[in-house]
Structures are given as structure tokens and as C-alpha cells.
Amino acid sequence: MILDKLLIKYASPTLGGIKTGSLFKVYKSSCIDLKKEIDYYNLSLNYLDLYLDILYSCDKYDLIYIYNFKMLTQNLNNKEVKEFLKIFNYKCDFIDEYISCLKKRFNILKKTPHEIGIFLGYPLNDVKSFIIYKGKNFKISGCWKVYDNVDYCIKQFNKFKKYRNMFYYLYENNYNIESLVIISKNISSYIK
């Protein structure tokens, strides 16, 4: 499948169960049947709590969102997160409602809404600070711009890189995406 390499490059930490969600673009010039591929991955990964969806489409690309259902549910059930998202008119109770609202925000803004960080598993304080400081005054930049808890975030970024490297290695040795997800669940306690 064509999405395999994109999933490994951009979503290994999500596939590995250590990050809530990931985003990546699939350019229309790639001429793939994206709906068919997403259906395929949902059939093979939903039982592992992983879901793919198209968040936004434009003339040039489709923006794919992959998320861990259990982790996203935990994030969205956090009282502070719920209150924060209400500022952007997320008056939701269920995951599909939140994702539907997120899609509407993409279509209204025609760009990535700042609250996307919540759906990707970024710390709430970093999402809020990014908005307040308009993406400036951060302490470090990695998978996201970090304003608080730098040591924790550096460890997370390093762990994400280890998962990506592991997934690349195993994929090159003929493991499919589903197998990679299963393997990562069994070795997650060894990757620090």
C-alpha cells in the first residue's frame, strides 16, 4: 500500500501507542485511491484502537489524521481540555463529534486550527502558549513548540524518533503495518 511509508514516516509514535495522533498530507498528484487505502487501514487497524480519517481536502492534497481512540478519548475527557475546546465551539460528547467539529474548523479557516495540538497529544499548556505567543518565545522546537516541561518533551521527542527508526527497520524487513503495531505493543516497555 502506498500509505505505508507515509504512516511510518509521520505516524510511527501513534502506531506505536505512545502518541495520541498524527497528521500527514497525501498529494493529489500521487494518483492513489485514498478512500480505498483508508478503508483498508481502518479494517486492519481499528481493532488495535487506530483510526484514519481525512480531516481536510484542497486542490493540492488531502490531510490524513490517524489517532489512537483510547488516548484521544482520555485527552478529550480531561476537564481542562474540554473547557479549552469550548472556546473554539467544541460542544461535544463523543469522539466522532469532536472530529466532525475539527473538520469544520479546518474548512472554515482553510488552514490548521491551533487546537489541533490537543488532537495530536501535545500538552495543553504548550497548545495554549503557542496561541498566546503566536508561535514565538518557545523554549525548544521538536514535534511541537515547547513552552513548559522541556525535559519531558525532549524525552518524548527522542522516544518518537526511536519508534520511527524501529518501524523503518522492521518495515524494510518485510513486516506490514499491522504487524508493526502489534510488535510495538509488546516491546514498548523496553524503549525509553
Disulfide bonds with the S-S distance in Angstrom:
none
